[in-house]
Amino acid sequence: MNGFRRIRLFSAVTWAVGTVVVVALAFLTFPSMAVNPRTGELLVGQDADEADYDYPWDTAGAAELEIVDGVVHGTRAGGYLRLSGGSPLLTLTPAAANDQDEWVRVYQQKGTELDTEASDWEWPGYLGALYPDTDVVVLPGTDDGLLWFGESLGDWTATVSYPEATPMTGTASGKGNALLLYDGEALSGRFQHTGTGIFLVGAVTVGDWNSLVNEVDEVDVRASWEQTDRVVFQIESDTGDGSWTITLDTPAGDAPDPAPTPAP
């Protein structure tokens, strides 16, 4: 082994060992940190590790909010909106005047029971958060429900719109952002994106939201979702020139019967 190779090997080993030591020291030296959304207080170390924030439905006397002229105003304490059964798909968009560091967690509850100890109370599902340049899509159920807003560092405002989701069956293609409504039995599919830009796909159901795809540029992946009577695919693809295609799998029960074997 020549001198240059020895030096290079020694440097590589030293760098690797040093990196491990630095990471270990960072875990030991720098404490955990978190911000209490109710007070804005910076929590450090054990206080951050043990931070346990109340969910909005655990807050006594939670405020009932209303949509007035297409706008809902909330306070730092959070609150809830009533969702009428069978109402149309809706989108919540944070107002531009909101603090750029502000974000508000949004949850959807099936049913309208406020007593968390009641036998028919259902745990609300997380739909996302209101923060700049991000919408929260809500799919109301056939029965009345509640939309909960978590605590935040300040008051906030969101506009409410009622977009038309495009019905889809087995395949859909397009460019840019889209909302696709599917009410069939497929529980998985293929998600493709050709070109440049982000390709994000979320599965919005009654009381839930799940990320299916979070990729960029050339994408060809498969994803699945939980069984439900209908799902809205929330597509974000507006930062490049890419086009996308979604192909849903054929449910086993809908597969065509095999052709009969010809007689000899």
N, C-alpha and C positions, 0 to 999 in steps of 0.2 A: 504494500500500500504506500503510494507516494505521499510526500508531505502535504500537498494540497488536499488530497482526499482525506487525510487524517484531520486536517484543520476543519474541513467541511463537515465531517462526521461529528467531530467534537462540538462544533457550533450548533448542529442540528439537535444533538442530545441535550446540550445546555439550554437551547431555546425551549424544547419540549418540557424539560424538568422545571424551568423557570415559569412557564405558562401555568403548569399545574400548581406550583407554589403560590403564584399570584391569585389564581382563582380561589384557592383554599383560604388565603388570607382575606380575600374580599368577603367571603361568606362569614368569616369570623369577625371581621372588623366593621363592616357596614351593616347597620341594623335594618330591620324591616321598617317600611314607612307606609302610611296610608292617610287619607284625608277623610275626616268625619263630614258627610254631606250635610248634616243638620247644623253644625256649628262652624265648619270651615277650619276646625282645629287640625293641625298636623300631628299625627300620632306616630311615635317612634318606638322601635324595639318591641318589648312585650305588649305595650298598649296596642300597637298595630296588629300584632299577631292575634290578639284576643278580641279585636274589634268585632262587634256583632251588631249590625244595624237592624232595626225593626223593619219588617216588610210593611207596606202601607196598610194592609188589611189588619195588621196587629196594632195599629194606632187607634186608640179610643177616640171616638167622635170624628173620624175621618170626614173631610169635606166632600160634599157632592158637587161636582163641577157640571157645567152646562155648555153646550155649543150655541153660541149666539152669533148670528150673521156669518156662519162659516168659520168661527174662531173659538178656541177654547183657551181660557186664561187660568194658569195654575200658580200656586204659591210654593215656597220652598218646603212646605209640609206635605205636599202631594195631595192625593184624593182619588176620586173615582168618577167615571161617567157611566150612565146606564145605556146599554145597547139593546134595542128592541129586536126581538126574534124576527128573522127573515129580512132584516134591513140590508141594504146593499153594501158591497165591498167599500171600505173607506181607507183613506191615506192621511196620516198625520205628518205635517211638515213643520219643523221648527221655524219660527219667525226670524228674519235676518237681524232684528233688533236684539235678539237674545245674546247673552254673554257667549263669546266664542269658546270659552272653557266650560260652558254649561252643558250638562247632559242629564236626561231624565229617563229612568227605566220605565218600561211600559209592560204591563201584564194583562192577560185576558182571563176572566173567570167565567166558567159555564154556570149558569144559574145566578140568582140575585141574593142568595143568602149572605148576610153580613156576619152572622155569628159563626166564628171559626170552629166552635165546639159542636155545632149542629151536625146531625148525621148525614144530611144531604149537602153539606158544604164541600166544594171541590177546590183543590189547590190550584191557584191561577198559574197559567203557563207564561213563560217569558217570550215576548215578541221582539224585543230589541230596545234601543234607546234613542231618544230624541237628542241629536247633536248636529252641528252645522253640516249641511250637504247630505243629510241622511233622512230618508223617509221611513216611517213605520206603517206597514200594510196590515190591516185588520180585516179578518173574515168573520163576520157575525154568524152565530149559529141559528138554528131554526127556533130555538127558545131564547127568552130574554137572558141577558148576561151583564157583566160588569167589565169595565176597562179601568185598570188601576195605574196610577202614576206614583213612582217612588219619590223619596225625599231628594232635594237638590240644594245647591248652594244659594239659590235665589229664585225669584219669581220668573215665570216663563210664559211664552205664548206659542201656540201652534195653530196653523190653519188646517181645516178639515175639507177634503175633497172626496168625490165619489167617482173614481175612474171606472171605465168600462174594461173589464178583463176579456180578452179574446178567447172564445171557446176553442179547445183543441181536442183532437181524437188520438191518433197514433203518432203523428209527426207534425212538427212546426219548425219553420225557418224564418230568419229575419236578420235585421241589423239594429243596433241601438237597444235602448231599454224597452221592456215589455212586461205585461202581466198576462199570463195564460191560465185559463180556468179548465181544469180537467176533473171529470166526475165519473171516470171509469174505474176498472178494477186493477189496472197495472200498478205495481208497487216498486218498479225500478225502470231504468232507462239509460240511454247513451246520450252524452252531452258533448257536442263538438263545437269548436270555435276555430275559424281560419282567419289569419291576418294578425293585426296588431291590436293592443289594448286589453283592458281587463275583461274578464268574463266571470261574473258572479251570479249564482243562481241559488235562491232560497225557496224552501217549501213552506208556504203559509197555509196552515190549517186552522180550524176553529180551536182557539186556545193554545196555539203553539207555532213555533217557527224554527226551522232547522236549515243550516247551511249545507247545500248539496255540492256546489262547486265554488272554488275560490282560487282562480288561476289567471294567467295572463298569456296573451299571444296564442300560439298554436296549442289547442287543447283537444284531447280525446279521452274522456273518462266515463266511467259508469258510476251511478249513484242510486240509492234506494231510499224509501221513506216509509213511515208507519202506515198501516191500513187505516183508511178514512173514506168517508163518502165523497169528499171532494177536496181538491188541493189547488192552490194558486201558485204557479211558478213565477217568482219575482226575479226578473232578469235585469242585470245592470251591465251594460256593454257600450258605453258612450265616450270612451277615451281614445279610440283609434279607428281604424278602418275595417275592423273585423266583422265577420258575419257568423251566425250561429245556427245550429240545427239540433233539435231535441227529438229523439226517437224513443218512444216508450215500448217496453217489452210487452209481448202478447201474453196475457194471463194463461196459465196452464189449462184452465177450463174452456178457454176460447180458441185453443189451437185446433186447426182443422184435422179431421180424421185422416190417417194415412191412406193413400190410394190402395185399393185391393190388389193383391198379387195376381197377375194374370194366370189363367189356367194353362197348364202345360199343353 
